[in-house]
C-alpha cells in the first residue's frame, strides 16, 4: 500500500509577506477577503517590517502612538501595500541610479596630468602616484605623476528597475545570529522555521515516532547565493581589491539551504539533497520528497527552496539575454514618457502584451508526511501531492528555448488526476498555476501546452492563475510560490486573477482556457485539484498535481475508517491550538526563527554501534542496519 504524501505545514517569505496561515496568499486577494483576515494580514506585515511593535497587549507605531489594531492597520495600510509585491527596486537591494560597471583606465604620460572624480567613482585602492585634493564635498581633484593604470568605477542607471522584493524593512538576519550569512540563507532560516512552526507539532514529537533516517530534507536554489556574502563576493572581491573570506566559498553552494536546515534547525541525520533544474528546481525537490514517502523509505520530508537574485549582477545577466522587462520596453509598451510607481507594479503581465519577466525573491518550505503518521499525530492536512512529473525537451537549437517536455509533464498530471478523481473532477473542478513568466515567448508556448492538454482531456474552460504577476519570478523557488498560494484557494475560495494584464494577447492560445484579470470565485471546496507548472531554462520541465484537503480527507476516511478518523480529529484540535499560538506570537513579534548553533553536536565516539543498529544520543529511536538486499535473485 503506497503512502500518500500529505502537506502538514508550510511557510516562508516572499514579496507578499509570510506564507504560513495564508498571509502571503491573503495579500494577493486582500480586496476580497473578510475584514478580520484582512486586518490580521496587514498587522502581520506591520510587525515583520518593523512599522509596529507589540507592548503589553497593545500595538505601538514608530511615532510612539498606541492604537487599536484596526486604527493601526488603517493608518499603515497605504504604506504596507506600497512596500509589498512587485515595485521599483529599493535602495536596500541596490541603488538603481548608481550601478557600478567597472572599466579599466590606462594612460602613459611622463609629465603627469590631473582629472576630477566623485567619491563614488574612487577606486577601492588608491595608487601611490595619486595626489588627492577635495575641491568640493564629495568631489576630488587628482594629480597623477607618471602612468595611470587602474580600474575606475563607472556609475550608470540600471536599465531594469523593477523587481518582486521582500516587504520593505523585513530583514531576516536581524531575527537570529546570522553571522554574515548570504541573504538566501537568512531567508532559509526564517522560511523553514515558519513552515515547521505552522504545523503545530513540535519536531521533537515527530522524532519520537520515527527513526532518524526516516527523515529527509530536500532544498536548494537554482543559481546559488550570489550576493557579496556568497559566490557573488567570491568572484567579485579579488578584482576590486577586497579580501575574500572563508565563508564565501562554502556558503555560496546551491544546496546550502538544505545544509543549513540540517545543521542549524533540525539536526537531521537522514537523507538530504538539493536538486537543480532552473525554474523547476522547487518541483524537482518536491519530487524527491514525494517519491521517498510513497516508497516508504521516509516518513517525514521537509522540502524547500530559497532564491535571492535581486542583485545588479544577476539582473544584468538576465537582461543581457533579453529575458527581462527593461524600463525602455515598459515605456514603449504603454506609450509613456516616464514610469511611475504604479507602472513598475504592472511590469509583469503574464499572457498579455508584455516585454519580459520581472525578477523576484522568495523562500518557501513545505512539510510532507506519510498519511499514516499524519493520522497518528493529528496533523493538519492542507493537501497532498501524489506525484511530480519531470521531462526534458529533447534536442534543442537554443539551450534557453522552450521545447516539448512540458506537454508530457502536464498531460501525465492530468491523466493521473482523471484516474484518481474521475473525468468530471478533472474537467470541472481543477485549475492551473501557470509558470506565466510574462515573456512574449512564454505566453505563446505555455498557453499552447495548457490549451492542448485541456483539449485532449475534454476540459472546456480551464481556470488559469499566474502569481508571478504579483511576486515576480523567484527562479528556482517559483514552484514554491505557486504551491503556497494555491493552498489559500482551499481556505478562501478565490483563484488569484492575473490582475496586471489589462487584456490577453491575441497570440495566446485560449480556446479551452479561462484567463481572467479578476479573482475567480470558486468556493473553498469548489476545486478538487491544482496543477503546478514549471518551464525552465535548459529544458527543465515539471508539473505537480496537488489534491485539495477535502479530497484528501475523503480518501483517508476510506483508507482508515470513520472511527479512526474521529480519533484523528480529537488530536487535530490540539495541533491547531499549538499552531494558532505560533501565529498569535508572530502577530506580536514574539516568534523567532529556529536557529540551533553548536547544539547537540555529535562525534563518532558518541554513537552506540552494533551489527543491527546505531543509537544516537538525543534521538528516541535507533537507526536500523537491517538493510534489505534488493538483488537477492543475483546473490
FIKOLTOR-168407 format. One record per residue (C-alpha): residue in one letter; x, y, z. Coordinates in steps of 0.5 Angstrom, whole numbers, plus 500, padded with zeros to 3 digits. Example, Ala and Ser with C-alpha at 12.3 -4.5 7.8 and 13.67 -1.06 7.14 Angstrom:
REM residues 2
A525491516 S527498514 
//
This chain:
REM residues 635
X500500500 X503507498 X503512503 X500519500 X505525502 X501530505 X502537507 X502538514 X506545515 X508551510 X511557511 X516562508 X517569506 X516573499 X514580497 X507578499 X510577506 X510571511 X507565508 X504561514 X497562516 X496564508 X498571510 X502572503 X496569500 X491574503 X496580501 X494578493 X487578495 X486583500 X481587497 X476580497 X477577504 X474578510 X475584515 X479580521 X483576516 X485583512 X487586519 X491580521 X495580515 X496588515 X498587522 X503581521 X506586515 X507592520 X510587525 X515584520 X517590517 X518594524 X513599523 X509597529 X511593536 X507590541 X508592548 X503589554 X498587549 X497593545 X501596539 X506602538 X507605532 X514608530 X512615532 X510612539 X503613539 X499607542 X493605538 X488599537 X489594532 X484597527 X487604528 X494602527 X493598520 X488603517 X494608519 X499604516 X495601510 X498605504 X505604507 X504597507 X501596501 X506600497 X512596501 X510589498 X509586492 X513588485 X515595486 X521600484 X528597486 X529600493 X536602496 X536596501 X537592495 X542597491 X542604488 X539604481 X541611480 X548609481 X550602479 X557600478 X560598472 X568598473 X572600467 X580600466 X583606465 X590607463 X595613460 X602613459 X605620461 X612622463 X610629465 X603627469 X596630469 X590632473 X583630473 X577630477 X573624480 X567624485 X567620491 X563614489 X568613483 X574613487 X578606486 X578602493 X586602493 X589609492 X595609487 X601611491 X602616485 X596620486 X596627490 X588628492 X585634494 X578635496 X576641492 X568641494 X564636498 X565629495 X569632489 X576631489 X582633484 X587628483 X594630480 X598624477 X605623477 X607618471 X603613468 X595612470 X593604470 X587603475 X580600475 X575606476 X568605478 X563608472 X557609475 X551608471 X543608471 X540601472 X536599465 X532595469 X529598476 X523593478 X523587482 X519583487 X522584493 X521582501 X517587504 X521594506 X524593512 X524586513 X531584515 X531576517 X538577519 X536581525 X532576528 X538571529 X545571530 X546571522 X554572522 X555575516 X550569512 X548571505 X541574504 X539567501 X541563508 X538568512 X531567509 X532560509 X533560517 X526564517 X522560512 X524553515 X522556522 X516558519 X514552516 X516548522 X512552527 X506553523 X505545523 X503546531 X507539532 X514540535 X519537531 X522533538 X515530538 X516528531 X523525532 X520521538 X516517533 X520516527 X528513526 X533519525 X534516518 X526516516 X527524516 X530528510 X531535507 X531537500 X532544499 X536548494 X536554489 X538555482 X544559482 X547559489 X548565494 X550571489 X551577494 X557579497 X557574503 X557568498 X559567491 X558574489 X563577493 X568571492 X568572484 X568580485 X572582491 X579580488 X578585482 X576591487 X581590492 X577587497 X579581502 X576574500 X573571507 X573564509 X565564509 X564566501 X566559498 X562554502 X556559503 X555560496 X553553494 X546552491 X545546496 X546550502 X539552504 X539544506 X545544509 X543550514 X537546516 X540540517 X546543521 X542549525 X535548525 X533540525 X540537527 X538532521 X542526520 X537523515 X537524508 X539530505 X540533498 X539539493 X536538486 X538544481 X533545475 X533552473 X526555474 X523548476 X528547482 X523547488 X519542484 X525537483 X526538491 X519536492 X519530487 X525527491 X520528498 X514525494 X518519492 X521518499 X515518502 X511514497 X516509497 X516508505 X523510505 X522516509 X516518514 X518526514 X521530509 X522538509 X522541502 X524548500 X527553496 X531560497 X533565492 X535572493 X537574486 X535582486 X543584485 X545588480 X550583477 X544577476 X539582474 X544585468 X546577466 X538576465 X538583462 X543581457 X540575455 X534579453 X529576458 X528582463 X523587462 X527594462 X525600463 X525603456 X521597454 X516598459 X515606457 X514603449 X509598451 X505603454 X507609450 X509613457 X514619458 X516616465 X515611469 X511612476 X511607482 X504605479 X507603473 X513599476 X508595480 X505593473 X512591470 X510583470 X504581465 X503574464 X499572458 X498580456 X502585452 X509584455 X516585454 X520580459 X520578466 X521581473 X526578478 X523576485 X526574491 X523568496 X524563501 X519557501 X518551505 X513545506 X513540511 X511533508 X509527512 X506520510 X499519511 X499514517 X504518521 X500525520 X493521522 X497518528 X500525530 X494529529 X497534524 X493539520 X493537513 X493542508 X493538501 X497532498 X502531493 X501525489 X506525484 X511530481 X513529473 X519531470 X521531463 X527534459 X526538452 X530533448 X534536442 X534544442 X537549438 X538554444 X539552451 X534557453 X529556449 X522552451 X521545448 X516539448 X518537455 X512541459 X507538454 X509531457 X509533465 X502537464 X499531460 X501526465 X499530471 X492531468 X492523467 X493522474 X488526477 X483524472 X485516474 X485518482 X479523482 X475522475 X474525469 X468530472 X473533477 X479534472 X474538467 X470542472 X474542479 X481543477 X486549476 X493551473 X498555477 X502557470 X509559470 X507565467 X513569466 X511575462 X516574456 X513574449 X515567448 X512564454 X505567453 X505563447 X509557448 X506555455 X499557453 X499552448 X502547453 X496548457 X491549452 X493543448 X492539455 X485542456 X483540449 X486533450 X482532456 X476535455 X477541459 X473547456 X475553461 X481551465 X482557470 X489559470 X493563475 X500566475 X502569481 X509572478 X504578476 X504580484 X511577486 X516577480 X520571478 X524568484 X528563480 X528556483 X523558488 X518560484 X514553485 X514554492 X511561491 X505557487 X504552492 X504556498 X499561494 X495555492 X493553499 X490559500 X485558495 X482552499 X482557505 X478563502 X475560495 X479565491 X484564485 X488570484 X487574478 X492576473 X491583475 X497587472 X495584465 X489589462 X488584456 X490578454 X495578448 X492576441 X497570440 X495567447 X492560446 X486560450 X480557446 X480552452 X482556458 X479561463 X484567463 X482573468 X485579470 X480579476 X480574482 X476568480 X471566486 X470558486 X469557494 X473553499 X471546496 X470548489 X477546487 X479539488 X486540485 X491544482 X497543477 X503547479 X507548472 X514550471 X518551465 X525552466 X532554462 X536548459 X529544458 X528543466 X520542466 X516540472 X508539473 X506537480 X498536481 X496538488 X490535492 X485539496 X484538503 X477536503 X479531498 X485528502 X480528508 X475523504 X481519502 X484518508 X477516511 X476511506 X483508508 X483508516 X475508517 X471514521 X472511528 X480512527 X479519524 X475521530 X481520534 X485524529 X480530529 X481530537 X488530536 X488535531 X484540535 X491540540 X495541534 X491547532 X492550539 X499550538 X499552531 X495558533 X499560539 X505561534 X501565529 X499570535 X506570538 X508572531 X503578530 X506580537 X513580534 X515575539 X516569535 X524568533 X527563528 X529556530 X537557530 X541552534 X548554533 X553549536 X547545539 X548537541 X554537536 X555529536 X562526534 X563518533 X565517540 X558519542 X555513538 X553506540 X554502534 X552495534 X551490528 X544491528 X543499530 X546505531 X544509537 X545517537 X544521544 X538525544 X534521539 X529516541 X529511536 X536508533 X538507526 X536500524 X542497520 X538491517 X539493510 X535489505 X538486499 X535489493 X539484489 X537477492 X536474486 X543475484 X546473490 
//
